[in-house]
């Protein structure tokens, strides 16, 4: 009865799942089934992009110190390769 609100809530849920969990393949299939091919494709496309952007911003600005503390050896290898090349 409220397709726009349902799609908006679905988009927000997908953004959170795509940004905060390792994968959203099941949710992508469910959205295709529930919303149909074209609307599901749009929601999954925008939701996955927004979720990835959210995760990037979180890791870049909010979790930066934790990432550097736990993954510093890997980061140093990448930075050394960038400097070399």
Beta strands, then each sheet from edge to edge (+ up, - down):
end
